[in-house]
Amino acid sequence: MIKNGHHANDQQDDAGCKPGGSVCSPEKRKRVVRLWCDGCYDMVHYGHSNQLRQAKAMGDYLIVGVHTDAEISKHKGPPVFTQEERYKMVRAIKWVDEMVEGAPYVTTLETLDKYNCDFCVHGDDITLTVDGKDTYEEVKREGRYRECKRTQGVSTTDLVGRMLLMTKAHHSNMDNPDYQQHTDNFGKGPKGHSPWTGVSQFLQTSQKIIQFASGKEPQPGDTIIYVAGAFDLFHIGHVDFLEMVYKQAERPYVIVGLHFDQEVNRYKGKNYPIMNIHERTLSVLACRYVSEVVIGAPYAVGKDLLDHFKVDLVCHGKTEVFPDKDMSDPYAEPKKRGLFRTIDSGNNLTTDDIVQRIIENRLQFEARNQKKEAKEMAVIEAMKRKEQQVQSEGADQEAH
């Protein structure tokens, strides 16, 4: 396989070091450190992106394996997105160097060796097979496993939960009683619920935005392209659109304007947005086609914004452009300047369509969420029992 100009195997060091690296001298260890991550990456969200960002920081070259629909259905229940959609979403995450289709659900040493990876990285939550076994047991035993912190406040289960609740309060202070009974502030559900599966609320920090941002200023010769929207539940339709926008220039610098939650609710209605402005910011920043994000961009793309960012081109997809509060065209100014361009990405998927996928399979997804939580609770109980046993044995030894 060739990726980014390299053969998948040509980064193993010349002296024939084993991928684990333990037999190499310090000089030879200067070779590229290759990492493996794997998962479902269903409804790819900023929690997935943050895990991959942390993993990439542990080495040099990140390979991400994505499971097939059949494997996910067998172990977890039905995925929301097809495997082709999930493959493309993962490829668009800026920390990913290579993507492997149809990765096995259980991570083995054989997989790590096949892709010349030193070790695999996973979040600090539990991943179980259909029969309740830890999918990382073998690589942990051999010391080829590293852990990174799970992002508090989001999971695919959580996002599915938000759509099943269909309340307007899922992103505003959680003051809705229907929502509160599912959650508390930090992802630990009510008593007796798993800390990994409970519907929860993300708390933004400036540090997290800095970690996700590219930090690159536009350079002379760059074409500054501006797009705006909700980019809610960041999905494959958004990725296809942004990729097409990116291709509009030889040296693109793509700025995405994100509308505040209240603005999105004004023009989209229902219970939108499903993700709040902070969550949407990280989701968009993780995309390799995006250079910068304007948090809470004005709905009308006016003179001040165009002049401030020295915008060369303003793009919008084939979706409907809703008028501003005064019924004016929000793109009147860029159209007047001859900067406006409609982009057809060839993908008509909308956030509405995703919600429909969830609603149509509501019972299946509810069963999946409950099953996952039950499995996690069983593991937590087993861990508690083991801990109590160790403490009890320690007390017995002290008594003697």
BALUM-962519 format. One record per residue: x, y, z of N, C-alpha, C, O, CB in turn. Coordinates in pm, whole numbers, plus 50000, padded with zeros to 5 digits. Glycine has a CB too. Layout:
XYZXYZXYZXYZXYZ
...
***
This chain:
500844988050000500005000050000500885012550000501855013150075499055000150123
500555022449917501295034949918500405045649977499245047049938501785038849774
500945053050070500185063650137501135075050165502235072850215499505058550268
500715087450133501555099350157502945097650097503925102350154501665102150307
503025090849983504305089449915505195078449970506325077149924505035102149922
504735070550067505555059950126504875046550109503645045650106505825062750276
505675035950097505125022550108504835019950255505545024950342506095011750050
503795012150282503405009550421504535003450501504605005250622502185000450426
505444996050434506494989150509507854996050505508784991550570506644975250457
507975007050427509325012050407509845020650521510925026350512509385019850282
509045021750631509525029850742510055021350856510415026650962508415038750791
510105008250835510744999950936512245001950920512725003650807510334984750921
513005001951030514415005551016515184994650942514804982950943515045007951154
516294998850876517024990250785517674978150853517854967750791518084998150716
518004979650980518734969051049517834957351087518294947851152519394974551171
516564957951049515644946851075515224945951220514994935051271516284933951036
515104957351286514594957551424513194951851426512424953751332514624971851484
512864945051532511494940351547510614952451578511094962151639511374929451661
509334952151537508464963751558508384968151704508224980051731507074960551510
508514958851798508474962651940509624971351979509514979352072508464950452026
510724970051909511854979151929512744975852046513744982752066511344992751947
512434965552126513204963052248514624958452219515504960052303512494952852334
514864952552099516204947452069517094957852002518254955151973516104935151981
516564969751976517324979951903518204988051997517884990052114516374989251828
519334992551943520185001752019519525015452017518655017951933521635002451959
519905024652110519285038052113519385045451980518465052651941519925046452222
520525043651908520695050551779519645045951678519065053951605522115048251723
519435032551675518485027051579517055030251617516165030051532518675012051567
516825033251744515465036551788515035050151738513885054151758515365036151940
515945057451672515575070551619514675069451497514215079551444516815078551584
514425057051452513545055151338512135059951372511845063351487513515040351296
511295060251273509905064651290509165055251386509195043051369509185065351153
508505061051486507675053051578506275052351520505605062551500507655059251724
505845040051492504555037951427503525033051529503795024251611504695027651311
502345039051522501295036251620500065030451550499795033251433500915049151697
499335022451625498105016451573496925020351661496985018851783498225001051564
495855025251601494585027251672493535019851592493625018951469494215042751688
492535014551659491435008551583490115011151654490085014851771491664993351565
489045009251580487725011551639486645011451533486895008951415487695024751713
485415014151580484255014851490484235028351418483915029251300482925012551568
484575038951493484525052751442483185055351376483095060451264485675055351342
482135051551449480785053551400480305067151446480495070651563479815042151449
479705074851358479355088651390480595095451448480605099751563478135089351491
481645096351366482935101651411482715115351476482165124451413483945102751293
483145116651602482975129251672484305133851730485315126951716481915127851784
484305145451795485565151251843486215142651952487405144251979485315165151897
485455133652014486055124352111486995114652040488085111952090484955116552186
486565109451924487425100951843488655108851798489795104151809486655095451719
488405121051748489515129251699490525132151809491725132051786488985142451641
490015134751929490915137952041491755125752078492925127152115490105142652162
491165113852070491925101552097493045100151994494175096752030491005089052095
492745102551867493745101151761494815112051772495985109651741493075101751623
494425123951815495395134851839496385130651948497595132251933494675148051879
495835125252060496705120952170497605109352128498775108852167495855116752291
497055100152049497855088752002499005093551915500145089151932496965078851923
498705102451821499745107451728500885114051806502045113151766499135117651628
500545120651917501565127451999502525117452064503605121352110500895135952108
502155104652069503015094452131504035088752032504905080952072502155083052187
503935092451905504865087151805504905096151684504695108251693504475072951764
505195089951567505385097951445504385095051335503985104051261506765095551393
503965082251324503145078251210501965070251263502135059651323503975069851106
500745075451239499545069351297498735061851192498295067551093498685080151363
498545048951218497705040451131496415037251207496455032951322498465027251089
495285039451142493995037151208493235026051135492965027051015493155050251212
492895015551209492115004551154490645006551186490295009651300492604991051208
489775004851086488335006851104487604993751077487834987150976487815018251011
486704989951168485984977251158484874977851053484354988551021485394973351294
484524966151001483434965250903482074966050974481984964651096483534952050821
481034968250894479654968450948479324955051012478694954451118478634971750835
479744944050947479414930650997480034928251134479374922851223479904919950898
481294932251152481984930351279481314938451391481134933651503483464934551266
480934950951358480304959651459478944954051498478594953651616480154974151405
478164949751399476834944151426476934931951517476104930051606476134940251295
477964923751494478144911651573478474914751720477934908251810479254903251513
479334924551743479824927151879479044938051954478954937652077481254931051872
478494947851881477884959351949476444961951911475674967251991478674971551920
476064958351790474754962451739474954970751614476094973151573473954970351846
473874975251551473984981551419474724994951422474455003251508472604983651361
475674997151328476305010351319475365020451253474465016651177477625009451240
475565033251283474735043851224475185046451081474365048650991474815056951310
476505046351060477065049150927477585036250862477965026850931478205059450937
477585036050731478125024450658479655024550670480255034850703477685024650507
480265013150642481725012550654482405022050556483435027950590482214998250630
481865023750436482475032950338482445047350391483415054850375481735032250202
481325051150454481215064550512482225066250626482865076650639479775067150563
482345055650709483255056450824484715056850780485525063950840483025044550916
485055049350675486425049750623486795063950579487875069050610486585039850504
485875070150507486145083550454486255093950565487085103050559485035087650355
485395092650667485435101950781486785101250852487365111550887484295098850880
487275089050873488565087350944489715093050861490625099250914488815072450976
489665090650729490725096050642490795111250649491855117150627490485091650497
489665117650679489605132450681490115138350811490255150550821488185137150657
490405130050913490915135351041492395138551026493175130150981490695125051157
492785150551063494115155451026495295148551093496425150151048494195169851056
495055140851199496175134051265496415119951209497355113151250495925133151414
495565115551116495655101951062496585101650940496375109150844494245096651024
497605093050943498535091750831498115080750734498355081750614499945088950882
497485070450786497085059050702495855052550763495705052150885498255048750688
494975047250677493745041150725493655026950669493865024750550492505049550685
493325017350755493205003350713491734999250719491095000150824494084993950804
491214994950606489814990850598489644976750655490514968150638489304991450452
488514974350721488174960850768489134955250870489494943550865488114951650652
489564963650964490474958951071489754949151162488564950951189491024970951153
490454938751211489804929051302489334935751431489964945051480490754917551334
488214930551485487634936651606488544934751728488634943451814486244930651635
489214923251734490134920551844491554924051797492014918951695490054905551892
492224932551872493564937151835494614927051880494734924151999493864951051897
495354921651784496354911351816497754916151782497934926251713496044898351741
498744908651831500144911651797500364909951647501164917151586501114902451877
499644900451589499764897951445499444910551364500124913751267498834886351403
498384917551406498004929951336499084940551353499474947051255496654935351391
499584942351475500624952451499501854949451415502444958551356501004952851649
502254936751409503434932951333503214934651182504124938751110503814918451365
502014931351137501694932650994501914946950944502394949050833500244928450969
501564956751029501704970850989502924977551054503024989851058500434978551027
503864969151105505114974251163504874984651273505604994451282505984980351055
503874982451355503544992051459504204988251592504214976551631502014993051477
504754998051659505414995751788504404991951895504614982451971506205008151832
503304999351899502254996251997500925002151951500875010151859502635001652136
499854997952019498545003551988498125012752101498585011452215497494992251966
497265022052069496785032052167495265031452171494595030652067497285046552129
494715031852293493255031952307492895040752426493725043352513492695017452326
491645045152428491155053452540491005045152666491075032852662489815060052504
490785051852779490715044852908489305039852942488955038353059491205053953019
488505037152837487205030752859487355015852827488435011352788486075037352772
486295008252842486364993852823485834990152685484774994952644485584986452934
486564981452614486084976352485485984961252494486974954452518487014980752367
484774956152474484534941852493484034935252366483384941552283483524939652605
484354922252352483824914352241482404910052277481914912852387484734901952210
481744903252185480374898752207480274889552329479244889252396479854891552083
481364882052359481324873252477481974879552601482304872552696482024860152445
482144892852598482564900052719484054900252747484454903552859481884894252834
484894896852648486354897052669486944910352627486444916952536487024885652592
488024914352695488744926652661489414924852525490194915452506489814930252772
489104933652429489644932152293491144935152286491784932252185488894941352198
491704940852391493144944352391493974935452484495124938652515493314958852432
493384924352527494034915552625495434911052582496374911752661493164903352650
495574906452458496864901052411497954911652404499074909352450496684894652273
497634923252346498674933652333499044939752468500174944252488498204944652237
498074939952561498374944752698499364935352765500334939652828497054945852783
499104922352749499964912252812501404913252763502344910652838499404898252784
501584916952636502914917452576503564931252586504624933552528502844913152432
502914940452658503484953852676503474962452551504284971552536504884952652724
502544959552460502464967152334501194975752332500604978052226502494957552210
500784980452449499534988152463499825001152537500555001152637498444979752539
499265012152488499355025052557497935030552571497055027552490500285035252480
497725038352673496385043652699496385058852693497345065352736495865038752836
495305064452640495145078952645493815082052712492965073252726495215085352501
493635094352754492425098052828491235099152734491325105152627492635111252904
490135093352776488895094552700488365108752717488505114652824487845084052747
487765114252612487215127752618485895127452695484935120952653486995133552475
485865134352808484645134752889483525141452812483735151452742484895142053023
482335136152824481175143452775480685140052637479765146452586481465157552778
481295129852572480765126052441481085111452412482145106452449481325135252330
480155104952344480365091552290479305089752183478325097252179480295080252402
479485079952097478455077151997477145073652067476065077652024478885065451902
477265066252178476085062452256475365075052305474135075852301476475053552377
476145084752350475595097452399474855104852287473735109652307476725106452456
475475105652168474855112852057473565106052012472575112651981475825114051940
473595092552008472375085051975471305088252079470135090152046472665069651968
471725088552207470805091852316470155105552298468955107052321471535091452448
470945115452257470405128952235469325128752128468285135252141471525138852195
469575121152022468605120651912467355112751951466255115851906469235114351787
467535102552035466375094752079465505103052174464285101852174466825081752149
466155111552255465395120052348464625130852273463505134452311466335126552451
465255135852164464635146252081464095157852165462985162752142463515140251997
464885162252262464485173952341465265185952293466325184452231464715171652493
464755197852322465445209952280466525213852380467335222652353464455221552262
466535207152495467415211452605468715203652614469445205052711466695210352734
469015195252511470195186752525471495194652525472525189352566470225176652415
471475207252479472725215052481472585228052558473405237052542473185217952338
471535229252643471405241752719471115239052865469955237452906470295250552659
472165238452943472085237253090471405224653143471205223053264471375248953144
471035215753052470415203053092469265205153191469125197753288471465193853155
468435215353165467355218353258466085210453227465045212653290467045233053257
466155201553133464995193553099464975180853183465955173353182464975190252948
463875178153255463855166353344464075153153269464685143953323462525165753417
463575152253143463795140053065465275137753043465755126353043463065140852929
466005148853026467435147752999468195144653128469115136453128467975160652936
467795151253238468535149753363468515135553416469465131153480467975158953467
467425128453391467375114853446468375105653376468635094653425465955109253433
468935110053262469915101853191471355105753225472275098753183469695102953042
471575116453299472925122153298473285129753424472425133553504473065131153182
474595131853440475065142553528476175149653454476455146253339475555137153668
476835159453518477745168253445478935161553379479365165953273478235178453536
479465151153438480755146353392480725132353335481685124853352481725146953502
479645128753267479645116253196479435104153284479465092853236480905114753122
479225106353416478915094953502477415095353521476885104253588479705095553641
476745085953462475295085853469474825084553611475655083753702474715074653385
473505084153635472985082653770473535070053835474105061353768471455082353768
473365069153964473895057854039473485044653971472325042853933473385058154186
474455035653957474155022953893474315023253743474005013453675472775018753928
474795034553689475015035353544476505035753515477305040453596474325047853484
476865030653398478275030253359478815044353336478125052753279478455021853231
480055047253381480645060553358481015062853212481315074153175481865062353445
480995052253127481385053952987480195055752895480335061452786482195042152942
479035051152935477895050952843476845061652876476025064752790477255037452846
476855067252995475845077153031475845089152939476915094052903476045081653173
474675093952901474575106152821475175117552903474925118553023473085109352780
475965126052840476705135852920476925148952848476545150652732478025130052962
477545158152917477705171852868479185175152855479965172852948477015181852962
479575180452741480975184052718481265197852774480475207152756481305183552567
482395199252843482815212352897484045216952820485095210552823483115211453052
483895228152752484965233352666486035240552747485735246852848484395242652562
487285239452701488375247452759489145253852644489145248752531489315238752849
489815264852674490625271452569491775262352528492205262552412491165285152620
492285254452623493395245252594493005235152487493795231952398493825237852722
491775230152497491315220052400491245226152259491605219552162489925214452441
490785238452248490715245052117492125246752060492355244451942489995258852127
493065250752145494465252552102495035239352051495735238951951495335258152218
494715228452122495225215252081494685211051945495395204451868494865204752186
493455214751915492835210851789493185220251674493205216151558491335210351805
493465232851705493705242951601495055240651534495985235651596493645257151660
495145244251406496415242551333497415253351376498625251051374496175243151179
496895265051413497785276051455498515282651339499415290751360498795270851554
498115279151216498805284851099498075296951046496855296651025498945274250987
498815307751025498265319950965498265318150813499075310450760499085332751007
497365325250741497445324650595498745331050545499195341150599496225331750531
499345325050443500605329950387500345337350256499325335150192501595318350365
501275346150215501125352850084500985342249975501735332549972502335362250054
500025344149887499785334349781498685324549813498205317549724501045326749753
498255323749941497135315149979495825321149929495665333349926497085313050133
494895312549890493535317049856492675315049980492495303850027492945309149732
492145325950034491345325150157489875322650119489215330950057491485338250242
489415310950159488035306750124487205306250252487625300550353488025292650052
486045312450246485155312950364483885305050337483245306650233484805327550401
483515296350433482225289450428481575290950565482265292650666482395274150388
480255290350570479575291950699478425282250710477865277750609479075306450718
478055279050834476925270150856476875264850997477585269751085476965258750759
476035254651018475895248551150476935237451169477505236051278474465242851169
477185229751064478105218051070477795209651194478675206051271479595222751072
476495206851209476015199351326476215184451303476045179651190474525202551354
476565177051405476815162551396477765159851281477475151451196475485154651377
478875166751278479835166751167479885153051099480265143051161481235170651218
479515152650971479335139750903479955139650764480565149450721477855136350893
479775128550695480415126350565479965136550460480745139950370480105112350516
478735141550470478275152150379479105164750395479455171350297476785155250403
479425168050521480275179750549481685177550495482285186450435480325182550702
482215165450517483585162250472483685163650320484625169650268483985147950516
482715157850248482735158650101482655173150054483335177049959481555150550041
481835181150121481705195450086483035202750110483515209950023480565202050168
483625200750229484865207850263486025203350174486895211450140485225205650410
486035190750137487085185850046486965192849910487965196849850487005170450028
485725194249863485485200949735485855215849743486405221449648484005199349693
485545222049856485925236149879487445237549876487985246649814485355241450016
488115228349943489585228249951490215227349811491285232849786490075216350038
489525220349721490055218349585489795230349493490185230049376489435205949524
489165240849545488855252449461490095261049434490055269849348487785260949528
491185258549505492385266649487493625257949500493585247049557492435278249590
494725262949446495995255649453496565255949595497105246049644497025261549354
496425267649660496905268949799495755274349885495725286149919498165278449809
494815265449920493625270249993493885272450142494645265150205492495260349976
493255282650197493215284850342491735286050375491125296450355494055298050386
491175275050427489715274350445489315278650586489745272850685489205259950417
488485288950591487935293850719486455289650725485685292250633488095309650732
486085283250836484685279050854484045287850961484515288451075484595263950894
482965294650925482205302651021481105293951081480265288651009481595315250954
481115292651213480105284451281479095293551351479475302451427480765274851384
477825291251326476775299451387476485294851530476565282951561475485298851302
476155304451616475775301151754474535292251755473785291751658475515314151836
474345285051866473225275651880471875282251852471045276751780473225269552020
471665294151910470365301051893470105304251746468975303151699470325314051976
471165308151674471035311451532470675298951452469795299351365472355317651477
471345287851482471055275151413469615271051438468915266651347472025264051460
469165272651564467785268951597466785277851523465695273251488467565269851748
467155290551501466265299851430465995294951288464845294951243466875314051426
467055290551217466815286851077466585271851055466055268050952467955291250994
466985263351151466765248951132465575243751211464955233851174468005241251171
465255250651324464105246751404464295233451474465415229251502462885246051318
463165226651504463135213651574464005214451700463905223851779463635202151481
464855204351718465705204551837467165207051800468075203251873465585191251914
467365213551686468725216151640469305228651706468555237751742468755217751489
470635229251724471625219051689471705207951795471435210251913472995225351671
472075195851750472225184651842473525186251921473595182652038472215171151765
474565191751855475835194751923475925209751947475545217751861477055189651840
476435213452064476545227752092477725234052018478515226951956476675230252243
477835247152025478845254651949480265249751980481115249451891478735269651980
480525246052106481875241552145482205228252080483305226052031481995240452298
481215219252081481415206052022481585207051871482425200151812480225196852056
480785215651810480875217451665482215223651624482755220351518479725226351616
482755232451709484065238551682485155227951672485935227951577484425248851792
485215219051771486255208651770486075198951654487045194651592486245200951903
484815195551625484545186251515485095191651384485705184351306483025183551502
484865204551358485315210751233486835212551232487485210251130484625224251212
487405216551346488855218651353489645205851329490785206351283489225224351489
489045194351360489745181551342489835177551195490565168151162489035170651420
489115184351107489095180850965490335186350894490675198050909487815186150898
490995177850816492245181750752492085192650646493075198750606492885169650689
490855195250600490645205450496490415219350554490295229150480489465201550410
490365220350688490025232950754491255239250819492005232550890488915230750860
491455252350795492595259550854492195267150979492985268251073493195269150751
490975272550982490575281251092489055280951109488325278251013491055295751069
488595283751231487165284151260486815297551326487525302251414486745272351351
485715303551281485185315451349484035310651436483005306151386484715326651244
484205311751567483205306651663482115317151683482385328051732483875303051799
480905313651644479805323351655479855333651544479745345651571479835330251790
480035329151420480135338251306478795345051280477745339151304480605330651179
478835357651231477565364251197476855356851084477505351150997477815379051157
475535356951087474785349450986474975355550847475155348350749473295348951022
474935368750840475155375450711476655376950688477375382150774474435389450707
477115372550572478545373750538478735387850481478645390050360479015362550434
479015397250572479045411350535480435416750504481425409550502478455419450644
480445429750479481655436950441482765435450545483915432650511481345451750420
482405437250673483415436650781484135423250783485355422750793482755439250917
483365412450775483955399050779484855396750658485975391850672482855388250785
484375400250540485145398050417486455405950419487505400850379484315402150294
486385418550467487595426850471488555422350581489775422250561487205441550493
488015418650697488845414550811489715402450776490905402050807487965411450933
489095392450711489835380150679490435380450538491065370750495488905368050692
490235391750465490745393050327490305381050242491115374550176492305394250327
489005378550246488425366750180488465368150028488065378349972486985364550228
488955357449962489025357149815487815350149753487435353049640490305350249770
487225340849830486135332749775485195328549887485645324649995486695320349700
483885329349862482885324849959482105313349894481565314849784481915336650004
482035302149963481365290349905480155286249990480115288450111482345278549893
479185280349923478025274549991477625262049914477795261449792476825284850001
477095252049984476665239649918475375241449843474865252549828476515228650020
474835230149795473585230449718472355231349809471225232549761473485218049630
472575230849942471435231550036470825245550034471455255249991471885227850180
469605246350081468865259050082469565269550167470065266550276467435256750133
469595281950119470115293250197468915300050263468065305750196470935303450107
468875299450397467765305650469468015320750479469145324950503467585299450611
466955329050462467165343550473467515347850615467255340550711465915350950427
468115359650627468435365350758467135369750827466055368750770469425377550743
467275374550951466075378451029465235388650955464005388550965466495384051166
465895397850880465145408250807464775403650665464415411650579465985421350799
464865390350643464515383850516465485387150402465195384450285463125388050475
466645392850435467645395950331468515383750302468565374350382468535408050374
469205383950188470105373150148471425374450227472105384650214470375373349993
471795364350308473025365450388474285366050301475365369650350473115353850484
474155362350172475325362450083475295373849982475985373449880475425349150008
474485384050010474335395349917475675402149889475995405149773473335405649973
476475404749993477755412049976478775404149894479325409549799478355415450113
479055391349928479995383949843479515382349699480315381949606480255370249902
478185381449680477645380549543477915393549467478275393449350476115377549546
477725404849537477955418049477479415419649433479715425849332477565429349577
480335413749515481765414749486482255404049388483425403949349482565413749615
481355395049348481745384349255482595373649320483385367149253482485390249139
482425371749452483235361949526482465349149559483035339749613483735368149655
481175348949526480335337749571480355326149472480305328149350478885342449591
480445313849525480445301949439479625290849506479795287949624481915297149412
478725284749428477955273249479478735260549448479175258449335476515272749415
478885252149550479665239849537478745227749542477945226249634480745238949649
478855219149443478115206549445479075195249478479895191249394477395204049308
478985190249600479915179749644479465165949597480225156249607480045179949797
478235165149545477715152149503477165143949618476715132649598478795144449433
477185149649738476665142449856475535150749917475745162149958477795139849963
474345145049921473175152449970472805149250114471755153450163471985149649882
473665141750184473365137950322473255150150413474095159250406474435128250376
472225150450498472055161550593471975155950735471815143950755470775169850559
472075164850833471935160850973470535154750994470385145151070472155173051068
469535160250928468175154950934468125140150893467445132050956467245163150842
468875136850787468915122950739469485113550844469015102350862469755121950610
470505118450915471145110051019470165107651134470035096451183472445116751073
469485118251174468475116751281467425106651237466985098351317467805130551314
467025107151110466035097551059466555083251067465805074051100465675100950913
467835081351037468435067851048468285062651192467985050951215469955068051006
468505071751287468405067851429466955064751466466675054551527468965079151520
466045073751428464645072151464464055059351404463335051951470463835084451418
464395056851276463865044851209464305031951279463585021951280464315044651064
465495032551336466025020551405466025022551556466855016851628467455017351355
465085030751602465065034951743465175023051841466005023251933463795042651771
464355013151820464345001851914465684994451914466174990352019463214992151880
466254992751795467564986151785468634993951860469444988251933467964984451639
468625007251843469645015551907469455016352058470425016452134469635029551848
468175016852101467925016852245468415003752307469025003752414466405018752274
468154992652238468604979552287470134978952290470724973552383468044968152197
470774984652185472234984852178472814992652296473754988052360472704991052045
472245004452324472735012652436472605005252569473525005352650471955026052442
471434998852589471204991852716472144979852731472664977052839469744987152725
472354972752620473214960952622474664964952654475344958552734473154953552484
475114975852591476484980552612476674984452758477684981052820476804992452519
475714991752812475824996252951475824984353048476564984353146474675005852985
474984974353020474924962453107476264955153109476714950653214473804952853059
476904954052990478204947352982479264955053061480074949253132478644945852834
479224968453046480204976753117480014975753268480974975153344480094991453071
478744975653311478464974653455478964961253511479464960753624476944976053481
478834950553433479304937353477480824937553496481334931753592478924926453374
481534944253405482994945353417483374953753539484294950253613483594951653288
482654964853561482934973353677482744965553807483564966453898482024985953676
481664957753813481404949653933482524939453954482974937354066480044942353921
482964933153844484044923153852485344929753901486074923953981484274916253714
485614941853851486824949253893486754952654042487744951754114486984962253810
485554956554087485364959754230485604947454316486284948154419483934965254255
485024936054273485184923554349486664919654358487134915254463484374912254284
487384921154247488804917754243489584926654340490464922054413489364919154099
489244939554338489914949354426489664945854573490574946254656489414963754396
488404942454604488054938754742488784926154785489214924954900486544936754755
488934916654692489624904054721491094906754753491654901154848489504894254602
491734915454672493144919054694493314925654831494234922454906493664928454582
492394935054862492454941954992492274932155107492964932955209491374952955000
491334922855090491054912855193492264903755216492604900655330489824904555153
492904899555104494094891055117495244898455184495994892755263494554886154980
495354911655151496384919955214496164921155363497114920555441496414933955150
494914922855404494574924055547494884911055620495374911255733493064927755565
494584899555554494874886455614496374884655637496794879555741494344875155525
497174888855539498634887455552499154895955668500024891655744499334891455422
498614908155679499044916955790498674910955926499424912156022498404931155775
497514904555933497034898556059497954887156103498114884456222495584893356042
498574880356001499474869456036500904874356052501794866356082499404858655931
***
